Amino acid sequence: MANQKEIARQIFQQTLDTIRIPRVMECKLRFTKNQLILPETSVDLSLIENFFVIAIGKAAHPMVDGLAAILPTNCKMRGVVSAPTKAANPVPGLEYFVSGHPIPNADSWRSAEAILDLLRLSNERTLVFFLLSGGGSALVEVPLDPAMRLEDVQALNLALVTCGAPIDAINTVRKHLSAIKGGRLAIAAGQAQKITLAVTDVPVGKEWALASGPTLPDPTTVEDVHRVFTQYDLRKKCPATLSRWLDAQSMPETPKESHVAFTNAQFVLLLGMHDLFHAAHHAAEAHGYGARCDNTTDDWPIEEAVDSLLAQLEEWKHENPGQRVALIADGEVASPVTGQGIGGRNSAFVLACVKKIAGRKIAVLSAGTDGIDGNSLAAGAVADGNTLSRARAGSLDPASYFQESDAYTFFNAIEDAIVTGPTNNNLRDLRILLAEP
């Protein structure tokens, strides 16, 4: 049997290399005389006196580096960068914060205040670059209610991420309680020209969910917030300050599409699902696989997603007799925590495949493009038709490890965990399924 696991690893790494953010920015942004040329729009820089940069998310550092590399030398940037890691090479003129994720920390609060202070200095001759990527909902936060403190925000976020609500419902609440989210940064930038450059980990058509949509109109409502609180019994879990604010009916509506703040604003998608698919598809074909892509299993329960994708792989194989085939899938799968182990949805997905592919010429890889899988040190894992026999030889039972939510421990023991470290990127999870004839 060919070393399909190693090929799957190579396809994943080559995909990460292709979607490196500075490289993408160099391809998609350029300057011609006084014009900044972006996909589907341009900016006359001769009308601009001040360049502000607000970078929020797991990909904040490479986005800042990429922008700094292509801006003309006479464009002196001021700004704020909020990321979960320190910058290797801080850009002069920018203030950096190491903020909390998935629960906000003190730097999440301080960075939000610094952003709002900077945007108060903007005017019609200011160009604000908002560099947004996944994770931003926790990395920058200050509440609308002045009575709420950091510990209240932390308690609220903990309640939200553990109540069982889907991410859309969680972000609905976040946006209505925040001075940053749900379009409110666009309002804070006033008459400035606003360009949002986005690296998105959200589904196509839901760009307003990225980092809880600080620069886009918000389609959710106050009524939606009350519905979420009722459905998930959040009042019992939230701080008293928030309950008092809700009872006083003080919650304002988030800005909608007709708000004047969005008339001088552009949203540019730098990297999204199609870029991820294109890179992985090309890498698979370069290894001799006939490849196709699928995004139908996004948000599916993990075992349903496994069965669907393996069935699609088998169908693709039958349609291409005698050929090597690859199925590329993206998105997140629902993987409830049922034990006290180490791992995340990606390693759990692969673990759920182990028995189903045993003895077959199939390899399965699933990994986070941010290099992080749940509470583990890995990005994900890889398995092939020999994994089950190797596990049994080491007295490892896949079903037990799956039940204990301990997929990382399982794959680490057989050296099939995928460890990249933080990639400073954050598109969606990537799954690579390979089959030999």
Summary of the structure (lengths in Angstrom):
residues: 437
radius of gyration: 22.7
end to end distance: 10.5
largest distance: 69.4
contacts: 1556
relative contact order: 0.13
helix: 40%
strand: 20%
